Amino acid sequence: MPAPPLCFDAVVFDLDGTLVATDRFWIDAARVGARRAFAELGIEPPMPTAAQWMSLVGLPLASGFARLFPDLPAAARARVQELCEEEEHAALRAGGAALLPGVERTLEELRARGVRLGVASNCGRAYLASMLDGLGLARWIEEARCLDSAGVAGKADMVAQVLDAFATRSAVMVGDRLGDRDAAWANGLPHVHLARGFAPEDEHVEAEAVIETMLDLVPRLERRAAWIERALEQLGAFGTRGPRTIGVTGPPGSGKSLFARDAARLLTARGARVEVVALDDHRHANAAADLASTAFVSAARPLDLLEHGYDVAAFLTRVERAARDGIALVQGSFLLHPALRPRLERVVHLDVDEATSLRRLAGRDVREHGPESLLVLRRHLLPAARAFDAWVPPREHADLVLDARNPLGD
């Protein structure tokens, strides 16, 4: 039996506590380095506990040492850090590092199934190289970024660069610390939190999914395909006389594009001929302002899409052509409009709250288009979507309404 499909192009991993068993070498190395530094500096500060040393894992070391030794002068603190890192590198050269259980098997399976793999780590260039080459992670990892990488100010920048290198937004971030989640969300990605990692007990990490070991990752990622397949089954898409036109709609940031893409892949895998048709491909240049029009809620004059936003004639012509050849899988924000809904046999509405829309679109658009893209979203697109849903309630006009707050599936 073939393995369930994976609906992700890429996975970006944190390094320490996610792929690497840092606790095998860091605590002892840090203690030795700290003792050397204390003796050299002629000081006797309290030695941090094992838990305190491990609390630094996954953070930029300079900020971690500042928190651990707040009373030391900056130069003395830098020397402690320097010798701790020196002992760490010595331990790595001696073979002290190891991958966490299940990592090799998981990375091997992901690569075998066509998923591209990257790393984003708050470490330095030398440490990253030792992990990629010394531990053999370079066998699977195509792109890796660290604090020494060009153009990087933090982990969010690292993730963004990996996504750019892979030329995809269909990705997930896996890590064990709050900073990993923040980097994922800053890029509009779902986050998988590895609970057995090195996050302190009081560090709560809200995430789209939580796994106990790395061996849980692939089965969790497979659940997105199962979620989409259930939706397609409810729409009758797998029947011999199934619909030839299926719409995927929802507010901005609901995940319409990737849902439609992945649904098309699942249908194609079952032998169907599918074309994805996007309403936004037929959008006028001034659509953002026009879509905020009160015409959305005017009973006397409903929105004339031909004038306010889209070339509907060209759009419907393309939908009809695609449906003649197979299945037209249509995605767009306003598919429940009376001018469009009768032309679609089935429609699924992806439901997300406005806070989720803003977070996702901030991660997706701000880096590329600048902060003004959020102003357009707040002032025009979200109010338009809100007014439209009030005018054409999705639960009354769609065949299926899905809670799409978690793109990993339920």
C-alpha positions in Angstrom: 0.0 0.0 0.0 1.5 3.4 -1.0 2.3 5.9 1.8 -0.3 8.6 2.4 0.7 11.8 0.5 2.5 14.7 2.0 1.1 18.1 1.1 4.2 20.1 1.9 7.1 21.1 -0.3 9.5 21.8 2.5 10.2 21.5 6.2 12.5 23.9 8.1 14.1 22.5 11.3 15.6 24.1 14.3 18.9 22.4 15.2 19.7 22.1 18.9 17.1 20.1 20.8 15.2 19.3 17.6 17.7 17.4 15.4 20.8 17.4 17.7 21.1 16.0 21.2 22.8 19.1 22.6 22.5 17.9 26.2 25.1 15.2 25.4 28.0 17.8 25.2 26.8 21.3 26.1 26.4 21.1 29.9 29.8 19.6 30.5 31.5 21.8 27.9 29.9 24.9 29.4 30.9 24.0 32.9 34.6 23.4 31.9 34.7 26.6 29.9 33.1 28.6 32.7 35.6 27.3 35.3 38.5 28.2 33.0 37.1 31.7 32.5 36.4 32.2 36.2 39.9 31.3 37.1 41.4 33.5 34.4 39.3 36.4 35.4 39.8 35.9 39.2 36.1 35.7 39.9 33.8 33.2 41.7 30.2 33.7 40.5 27.8 30.9 41.2 28.0 28.1 38.6 24.8 27.8 36.6 22.8 24.6 37.1 22.3 22.1 34.3 18.8 23.4 33.7 20.1 27.0 33.4 22.8 25.9 30.9 20.2 24.1 28.9 17.9 27.1 28.9 20.4 28.8 26.6 20.0 26.1 23.9 18.1 27.5 21.0 18.6 31.2 21.9 21.3 33.5 20.6 24.1 32.8 23.0 25.1 36.4 23.6 21.6 37.2 24.9 21.5 33.9 26.9 24.8 34.7 28.6 23.7 38.2 29.4 20.7 36.7 31.2 22.8 34.0 32.9 25.5 36.4 34.1 23.8 39.8 34.5 26.3 41.1 37.0 29.5 40.5 35.0 31.0 43.3 32.9 30.4 42.8 29.2 34.0 42.0 28.5 34.1 39.3 31.3 30.8 37.8 30.1 32.1 37.7 26.5 35.2 35.8 27.8 33.1 33.3 29.6 31.1 32.7 26.5 34.2 32.4 24.4 35.7 29.7 26.5 32.4 27.8 26.8 32.2 27.8 23.0 35.8 26.7 22.8 35.1 23.7 25.0 32.0 23.0 23.0 33.9 22.8 19.8 36.5 20.6 21.4 33.7 18.2 22.5 32.3 18.2 19.0 35.7 17.4 17.4 36.0 14.5 19.9 32.7 13.1 18.6 30.5 14.3 21.5 27.5 15.2 19.4 24.7 12.9 18.2 21.4 13.2 16.4 18.3 12.7 18.5 16.5 9.4 18.3 14.3 9.1 15.1 16.0 12.1 13.3 17.9 10.1 10.7 14.9 7.9 9.9 12.6 10.9 9.6 14.9 13.0 7.5 15.5 10.0 5.2 11.8 9.5 4.7 11.0 13.1 4.1 13.7 13.4 1.4 12.6 10.1 -0.2 9.1 11.5 -0.5 10.3 14.7 -2.2 10.2 17.1 0.7 13.0 19.7 0.7 14.7 20.2 4.1 16.3 23.3 5.6 17.8 24.4 9.0 17.4 27.7 10.8 19.6 27.9 14.0 20.7 30.6 16.4 24.3 29.3 16.2 27.5 30.5 14.6 28.9 29.4 11.2 31.5 27.0 12.7 29.0 25.2 14.8 26.6 24.9 12.0 29.3 23.4 9.7 30.2 20.9 12.4 26.6 19.7 12.6 26.1 19.5 8.8 29.4 17.9 8.1 30.5 16.2 11.3 27.0 14.7 12.0 26.2 14.1 8.4 23.1 16.3 8.3 24.3 17.6 4.9 23.1 14.3 3.4 19.5 15.6 3.8 19.7 19.4 4.5 19.8 21.5 1.3 19.7 25.0 2.9 20.9 26.1 6.3 21.1 29.5 7.9 22.5 30.8 11.2 23.2 34.1 12.9 26.4 34.5 10.8 24.5 34.2 7.5 24.4 37.3 5.3 21.3 39.4 5.8 20.2 37.6 9.0 19.1 39.6 12.0 17.2 36.7 13.7 15.6 33.3 13.1 12.7 34.7 11.1 15.1 36.0 8.5 16.7 32.6 8.3 13.4 30.9 7.7 12.5 33.5 5.1 15.8 32.9 3.2 15.3 29.1 3.2 11.7 29.6 1.8 13.1 31.9 -0.9 15.8 29.3 -1.8 13.1 26.6 -2.1 10.7 29.0 -3.9 7.7 27.8 -1.9 5.2 28.9 0.8 4.1 25.3 1.3 6.3 24.6 4.3 6.2 23.9 8.0 8.7 24.8 10.8 9.7 22.3 13.4 11.4 23.3 16.7 11.4 23.1 20.4 11.5 26.7 21.6 9.1 29.6 21.6 11.5 31.4 19.2 11.0 28.7 16.6 7.3 29.2 16.8 7.7 33.0 16.5 10.0 32.5 13.4 7.4 30.2 11.8 4.5 32.6 12.4 6.5 35.6 11.3 6.7 33.8 7.9 3.1 32.8 7.9 4.0 29.1 8.4 2.4 26.5 10.7 4.6 25.4 13.6 5.2 21.8 14.9 6.5 21.9 18.5 8.7 19.1 19.6 7.7 18.7 23.2 10.7 16.6 24.3 13.1 19.4 23.4 14.9 21.9 25.6 12.2 24.5 26.3 12.0 25.3 30.1 9.0 24.1 31.9 7.5 27.5 32.2 7.9 28.3 28.4 4.5 27.7 26.9 4.6 27.2 23.1 1.3 27.5 21.3 1.5 25.7 18.0 -0.5 24.1 15.2 0.8 20.7 16.3 2.7 19.1 19.2 4.8 15.9 18.8 6.6 13.9 21.4 9.4 12.5 19.3 10.7 13.1 15.8 9.1 9.8 14.6 5.7 11.5 15.1 6.4 14.2 12.5 5.7 12.4 9.2 2.3 10.9 10.4 1.3 14.4 11.7 2.1 16.0 8.3 0.1 13.3 6.5 -3.0 14.5 8.3 -3.3 17.5 6.0 -3.9 15.2 3.0 -6.4 13.2 5.0 -8.2 16.4 6.0 -8.5 17.6 2.4 -9.5 14.2 1.2 -12.4 14.1 3.7 -13.5 17.4 2.4 -13.4 16.2 -1.2 -15.3 13.1 -0.2 -18.0 15.2 1.4 -18.3 17.2 -1.8 -18.7 14.0 -3.8 -15.5 14.7 -5.8 -14.3 11.1 -5.9 -17.5 9.7 -7.4 -17.7 8.5 -11.0 -20.3 11.3 -11.6 -18.7 13.9 -9.3 -18.8 17.6 -9.8 -16.8 19.2 -12.7 -16.5 22.6 -11.0 -15.4 22.8 -7.3 -14.8 26.1 -5.6 -12.5 26.9 -2.7 -13.3 30.2 -1.1 -12.8 32.1 2.2 -11.4 35.3 3.5 -7.8 36.6 2.9 -5.2 34.3 4.5 -7.5 31.3 4.8 -5.2 29.1 2.7 -7.3 28.9 -0.4 -4.4 28.7 -2.9 -2.6 25.9 -1.1 -5.8 24.0 -0.3 -6.8 24.1 -4.0 -3.3 23.1 -5.1 -3.2 20.2 -2.7 -6.8 19.1 -3.5 -5.8 19.1 -7.2 -2.8 16.9 -6.5 -5.0 14.4 -4.6 -7.6 14.3 -7.3 -4.8 13.9 -9.9 -3.4 11.0 -8.0 -6.7 9.2 -8.4 -6.6 9.6 -12.1 -8.6 12.8 -12.6 -7.6 15.6 -14.9 -7.6 18.8 -12.9 -6.9 22.5 -13.6 -6.7 25.1 -10.8 -8.3 28.4 -11.8 -7.7 31.4 -9.6 -10.1 34.3 -9.5 -7.2 36.7 -8.6 -5.6 36.0 -12.0 -8.5 38.1 -13.4 -8.3 40.9 -10.9 -8.2 44.6 -11.9 -5.3 46.8 -10.7 -7.6 49.0 -8.6 -9.4 46.1 -7.0 -8.2 46.7 -3.4 -10.0 50.0 -3.1 -13.1 49.0 -5.1 -13.6 45.9 -3.0 -14.2 48.0 0.1 -17.2 49.5 -1.7 -20.5 49.6 0.2 -21.9 48.0 -3.0 -21.2 44.7 -1.2 -24.1 45.2 1.2 -26.4 47.2 -1.0 -29.6 45.3 -1.7 -30.5 47.7 -4.5 -27.3 47.3 -6.4 -25.2 44.2 -5.5 -21.5 44.3 -6.3 -21.0 44.4 -10.1 -17.8 42.3 -10.3 -17.3 43.3 -13.9 -16.7 46.9 -12.7 -15.5 46.4 -9.1 -12.5 44.1 -9.0 -12.6 41.3 -11.6 -13.0 40.5 -15.2 -15.7 37.9 -14.6 -16.4 37.1 -18.2 -12.8 36.0 -18.8 -12.7 34.1 -15.5 -15.9 32.1 -16.2 -14.7 31.3 -19.7 -11.6 29.8 -18.3 -13.6 27.8 -15.7 -15.9 26.4 -18.4 -13.0 25.4 -20.6 -11.3 23.7 -17.7 -14.5 21.8 -16.8 -14.9 20.6 -20.3 -11.5 18.9 -20.1 -11.8 17.5 -16.6 -12.3 19.2 -13.2 -12.1 22.9 -12.7 -10.8 23.5 -9.2 -11.6 27.2 -8.6 -10.2 29.3 -5.8 -11.0 32.9 -4.8 -12.4 35.1 -2.2 -15.9 35.8 -3.6 -17.1 32.6 -5.2 -20.4 32.7 -3.3 -21.4 35.8 -5.1 -24.7 35.4 -7.1 -22.7 36.1 -10.3 -20.4 33.1 -9.6 -22.1 30.6 -7.2 -24.5 29.1 -9.8 -21.6 28.3 -12.1 -19.9 26.1 -9.4 -21.4 22.7 -8.6 -19.7 22.5 -5.2 -18.1 25.1 -3.0 -16.1 24.7 0.2 -15.6 27.8 2.4 -12.4 27.9 4.5 -13.2 29.7 7.8 -10.5 31.6 9.8 -10.8 34.5 12.2 -9.4 37.9 11.3 -6.5 37.6 13.8 -5.3 34.5 12.0 -5.7 36.2 8.6 -3.6 39.1 9.7 -0.9 36.9 11.2 -0.6 34.8 8.1 -0.7 37.6 5.6 1.8 39.6 7.6 4.2 36.7 7.3 3.4 36.1 3.7 3.2 39.7 2.3 5.1 42.2 4.4 8.6 40.9 3.6 7.8 41.1 -0.1 5.5 44.1 -0.4 6.3 46.1 2.7 4.1 47.2 5.7 1.7 49.0 3.4 0.3 45.6 2.4 -1.1 45.3 5.9 -2.8 48.6 5.6 -4.5 47.4 2.4 -5.5 44.3 4.2 -6.9 46.1 7.3 -8.5 49.0 5.4 -9.9 47.2 2.4 -9.7 43.5 2.0 -10.8 42.3 5.5 -13.7 44.8 5.7 -14.8 43.7 2.2 -14.6 40.1 3.3 -16.6 40.8 6.5 -19.3 42.7 4.6 -19.5 40.1 1.9 -19.9 37.2 4.4 -22.7 39.2 6.1 -24.4 39.7 2.7 -23.9 36.1 1.6 -23.5 33.9 4.7 -21.1 31.0 4.0 -23.1 28.5 6.0 -26.1 29.2 3.9 -24.5 29.3 0.5 -21.5 26.9 0.6 -21.8 23.1 0.5 -19.1 22.7 3.2 -17.6 25.1 5.8 -14.2 24.0 7.1 -12.4 25.4 10.2 -9.1 26.3 8.5 -7.3 27.8 11.4 -4.9 24.8 11.4 -3.5 24.2 7.9 -1.9 20.9 9.2 -5.4 19.4 9.4 -7.4 18.2 12.4 
